[in-house]
Amino acid sequence: MRKLRQKKLPPVEKLVVMRTVLAPATNCTVDAQWRVKPPDELVSYAGLDRDIEVVGQIDRFEIWNPQRRAQVLARQPVDYSTIAAELFVGEMPEDDGSRIDSL
């Protein structure tokens, strides 16, 4: 962790490193009703209670305490609309509003 703090990386890249390499994660199974029961230590670490937010991430999802997620998002120094426009310009078809699945 000390080396990561000393490394001169943009904040977003540090976040990616922390989430993919340093953050605790585990594989979970689902029951017959497709419910997921994360390990108690991760539930405690994430501060999960009755209410949660499930956030999709390309090939996985994150389970958040809604208040903690709001705090993290409020501290984000990045304008994600600008990054999204740079990443996806020319890749997404124009939305004429006629398709139900056009997001």
BALOBA-1460 file (C-alpha; in Angstrom, 3 decimals):
// residues 103
<rec num="1" residu="m" x="0.000" y="0.000" z="0.000"/>
<rec num="2" residu="r" x="2.870" y="2.363" z="0.755"/>
<rec num="3" residu="k" x="4.279" y="1.869" z="-2.740"/>
<rec num="4" residu="l" x="0.882" y="2.543" z="-4.288"/>
<rec num="5" residu="r" x="0.573" y="5.811" z="-2.350"/>
<rec num="6" residu="q" x="4.033" y="6.898" z="-3.528"/>
<rec num="7" residu="k" x="3.395" y="5.944" z="-7.156"/>
<rec num="8" residu="k" x="2.452" y="8.910" z="-9.298"/>
<rec num="9" residu="l" x="-0.767" y="7.682" z="-10.887"/>
<rec num="10" residu="p" x="-3.948" y="9.571" z="-11.710"/>
<rec num="11" residu="p" x="-6.580" y="9.050" z="-8.972"/>
<rec num="12" residu="v" x="-8.785" y="6.969" z="-11.254"/>
<rec num="13" residu="e" x="-5.927" y="4.549" z="-11.985"/>
<rec num="14" residu="k" x="-5.182" y="4.202" z="-8.272"/>
<rec num="15" residu="l" x="-8.846" y="3.400" z="-7.696"/>
<rec num="16" residu="v" x="-8.728" y="0.709" z="-10.371"/>
<rec num="17" residu="v" x="-5.646" y="-0.843" z="-8.760"/>
<rec num="18" residu="m" x="-7.234" y="-0.799" z="-5.324"/>
<rec num="19" residu="r" x="-10.492" y="-2.331" z="-6.532"/>
<rec num="20" residu="t" x="-8.938" y="-5.050" z="-8.658"/>
<rec num="21" residu="v" x="-5.841" y="-5.965" z="-6.684"/>
<rec num="22" residu="l" x="-6.132" y="-4.811" z="-3.101"/>
<rec num="23" residu="a" x="-9.841" y="-4.919" z="-2.314"/>
<rec num="24" residu="p" x="-11.157" y="-8.034" z="-0.643"/>
<rec num="25" residu="a" x="-13.221" y="-10.149" z="-3.001"/>
<rec num="26" residu="t" x="-14.525" y="-13.670" z="-3.143"/>
<rec num="27" residu="n" x="-16.504" y="-15.957" z="-5.387"/>
<rec num="28" residu="c" x="-20.009" y="-16.702" z="-4.141"/>
<rec num="29" residu="t" x="-22.594" y="-19.201" z="-5.226"/>
<rec num="30" residu="v" x="-26.293" y="-18.620" z="-5.660"/>
<rec num="31" residu="d" x="-29.071" y="-20.685" z="-4.171"/>
<rec num="32" residu="a" x="-32.056" y="-22.124" z="-6.054"/>
<rec num="33" residu="q" x="-33.778" y="-18.720" z="-5.970"/>
<rec num="34" residu="w" x="-30.643" y="-16.916" z="-7.272"/>
<rec num="35" residu="r" x="-29.894" y="-15.270" z="-3.936"/>
<rec num="36" residu="v" x="-26.281" y="-14.487" z="-3.137"/>
<rec num="37" residu="k" x="-24.964" y="-14.726" z="0.427"/>
<rec num="38" residu="p" x="-21.616" y="-12.936" z="0.701"/>
<rec num="39" residu="p" x="-19.289" y="-14.043" z="3.512"/>
<rec num="40" residu="d" x="-19.935" y="-12.328" z="6.850"/>
<rec num="41" residu="e" x="-16.489" y="-10.676" z="6.859"/>
<rec num="42" residu="l" x="-17.217" y="-8.920" z="3.541"/>
<rec num="43" residu="v" x="-20.687" y="-7.877" z="4.714"/>
<rec num="44" residu="s" x="-19.073" y="-6.315" z="7.776"/>
<rec num="45" residu="y" x="-16.209" y="-4.748" z="5.768"/>
<rec num="46" residu="a" x="-18.673" y="-3.130" z="3.335"/>
<rec num="47" residu="g" x="-20.986" y="-1.954" z="6.113"/>
<rec num="48" residu="l" x="-23.946" y="-3.722" z="4.524"/>
<rec num="49" residu="d" x="-27.258" y="-3.767" z="6.294"/>
<rec num="50" residu="r" x="-30.762" y="-4.274" z="4.989"/>
<rec num="51" residu="d" x="-30.550" y="-1.796" z="2.074"/>
<rec num="52" residu="i" x="-27.923" y="-2.283" z="-0.623"/>
<rec num="53" residu="e" x="-27.098" y="-1.002" z="-4.090"/>
<rec num="54" residu="v" x="-25.931" y="-3.392" z="-6.786"/>
<rec num="55" residu="v" x="-23.655" y="-1.694" z="-9.323"/>
<rec num="56" residu="g" x="-22.796" y="-3.411" z="-12.603"/>
<rec num="57" residu="q" x="-19.139" y="-3.445" z="-13.684"/>
<rec num="58" residu="i" x="-18.668" y="-4.942" z="-17.183"/>
<rec num="59" residu="d" x="-17.880" y="-8.510" z="-16.030"/>
<rec num="60" residu="r" x="-18.915" y="-8.404" z="-12.348"/>
<rec num="61" residu="f" x="-20.984" y="-6.374" z="-9.936"/>
<rec num="62" residu="e" x="-20.344" y="-4.533" z="-6.688"/>
<rec num="63" residu="i" x="-22.627" y="-4.562" z="-3.673"/>
<rec num="64" residu="w" x="-22.616" y="-1.241" z="-1.799"/>
<rec num="65" residu="n" x="-24.014" y="0.312" z="1.328"/>
<rec num="66" residu="p" x="-26.021" y="3.182" z="-0.286"/>
<rec num="67" residu="q" x="-24.690" y="5.836" z="2.106"/>
<rec num="68" residu="r" x="-21.057" y="4.774" z="1.596"/>
<rec num="69" residu="r" x="-21.483" y="4.760" z="-2.184"/>
<rec num="70" residu="a" x="-22.971" y="8.265" z="-2.091"/>
<rec num="71" residu="q" x="-19.969" y="9.453" z="-0.046"/>
<rec num="72" residu="v" x="-17.496" y="7.860" z="-2.463"/>
<rec num="73" residu="l" x="-19.249" y="9.328" z="-5.498"/>
<rec num="74" residu="a" x="-19.348" y="12.774" z="-3.896"/>
<rec num="75" residu="r" x="-15.547" y="12.687" z="-3.510"/>
<rec num="76" residu="q" x="-14.844" y="11.642" z="-7.120"/>
<rec num="77" residu="p" x="-12.625" y="14.278" z="-8.752"/>
<rec num="78" residu="v" x="-13.399" y="13.070" z="-12.277"/>
<rec num="79" residu="d" x="-16.052" y="14.276" z="-14.704"/>
<rec num="80" residu="y" x="-17.274" y="10.899" z="-15.923"/>
<rec num="81" residu="s" x="-19.488" y="12.361" z="-18.635"/>
<rec num="82" residu="t" x="-16.358" y="13.663" z="-20.373"/>
<rec num="83" residu="i" x="-14.580" y="10.311" z="-20.064"/>
<rec num="84" residu="a" x="-17.663" y="8.428" z="-21.307"/>
<rec num="85" residu="a" x="-17.934" y="10.726" z="-24.326"/>
<rec num="86" residu="e" x="-14.246" y="10.154" z="-25.143"/>
<rec num="87" residu="l" x="-14.584" y="6.379" z="-24.787"/>
<rec num="88" residu="f" x="-17.820" y="5.849" z="-26.650"/>
<rec num="89" residu="v" x="-17.976" y="8.567" z="-29.285"/>
<rec num="90" residu="g" x="-18.803" y="6.933" z="-32.588"/>
<rec num="91" residu="e" x="-19.430" y="3.527" z="-30.998"/>
<rec num="92" residu="m" x="-23.040" y="3.925" z="-29.924"/>
<rec num="93" residu="p" x="-25.825" y="4.388" z="-32.489"/>
<rec num="94" residu="e" x="-27.839" y="7.585" z="-32.376"/>
<rec num="95" residu="d" x="-30.897" y="7.220" z="-30.182"/>
<rec num="96" residu="d" x="-34.028" y="8.357" z="-31.978"/>
<rec num="97" residu="g" x="-36.162" y="7.370" z="-28.971"/>
<rec num="98" residu="s" x="-37.978" y="4.606" z="-30.832"/>
<rec num="99" residu="r" x="-36.202" y="1.671" z="-29.212"/>
<rec num="100" residu="i" x="-37.134" y="0.456" z="-25.740"/>
<rec num="101" residu="d" x="-33.609" y="-0.825" z="-25.093"/>
<rec num="102" residu="s" x="-31.843" y="2.391" z="-26.108"/>
<rec num="103" residu="l" x="-29.862" y="3.483" z="-23.089"/>
